[in-house]
Every structure is written in C-alpha cells, then in structure tokens.
Amino acid sequence: MGRIKVHEFITLDGVIEDPRWTFDYDFDPKMAQAIGDLTAAADGILLGRRTFEMFAPAWKDRTAEDDPGAPFFNDTQKYVVSGTLESAAGWQNSTIVGAYDAQTLRDLKEGMDGDLYVSGSGVLVRGMLADGLVDEVHLFVFPLTLGAGQRLFGEGDELKLAPVETEAYDSGVVHLAYGPAE
C-alpha cells in the first residue's frame, strides 16, 4: 500500500496561495534534497484541478536541462481530482479520477506500491487531511507573512499531528514534517 505525502510552500501566517513569494528566497540545496526525497519514493502525483491547470503548462515542455524536476513531473503518472475538468490530455500521463471522494482516493492509495506525491492543491489537501488520508505533510515555512490569501488550514479546522522531522535552511526557510498523531 502506498502513502500520501504532501509538500506545501507556506508562509508564517499559513498562506499557500500563488507561491511566487518563494522566489525572493534562495533555493537551498538541502531543501532540494528534501523535496527530491519525497519525489523519489513516489509512483504517482495527485493534483487538484487548479494545481493541475497551473502545473501542466509550466511543466509539460520542460526538460531535465531546464529543471532537474522535469522528468519526475512529466514522466510520472498524474491523478487529477476534479468533477469539472473534461480532459487531462494536455499533459502526458494524466488521468482524471473524478470529483473528490475519500473512498476513491483510499482505493488509489491502497493500489499503489510507492507513494502519491501532492504539491499545492490546497482544497484537495484540506479534504484529505480531514478524511485521514494524508500520511505525511511537509511544510516548507517561509519567514514572511502576507496577511491574506488561501490558507492551508481553514477557520475551524481541527487536526492533531505528530512531528516526523525538522530542518532549517540558511535562507530562513524551515522544513516541518508531520504525520498523524497516534
């Protein structure tokens, strides 16, 4: 059975929306290694519709020369959770699994040998966290606040997590990894 591992770039005040603000920070090689470790264990990528629509044009024509992550994002099977998207044909190895349904995702997870990697996809991640589907959430916390924007955890969300690992980078970014609290 696979595991679902989530990766989010997040501000101190919990904003994950439109993370162009990450460009103001050096991309530490240790952070690249941490993200690389997540993707290396993944046999699939799980995306919400909006993230798919942002990632597809950004990644589909990139090569390893452009970005070392391009082969992972282009060659790995992608599963898109959407009840409105009509086609995923614009990006190779992409399949629409339908509207959010916890059992469908549970079945997908159980049928995987490796992990399912999730990046962004805030609405999807909130649903999976609420339904106990996430095995690890990796927060890369950037030392700034934005005051507004889509947050990973919404008003009234209650979730208990247990720390898995932490790492600080010279850029001021901190990697906090959590799993379900037992």
Secondary structure, DSSP 8 states (H G I E B T S, - for coil): ---EEEEEEEETT-B-SSGGGGGGS---HHHHHHHHHHHHTEEEEEEEHHHHHHHHHHHTT--TTT-TTHHHHHHSEEEEE-SS----TTSTTEEEEES--HHHHHHHHHT-SSEEEEES-HHHHHHHHHTT--SEEEEEEES---SSS-BSS-TT----EEEEEEEE-TTS-EEEEEEE--
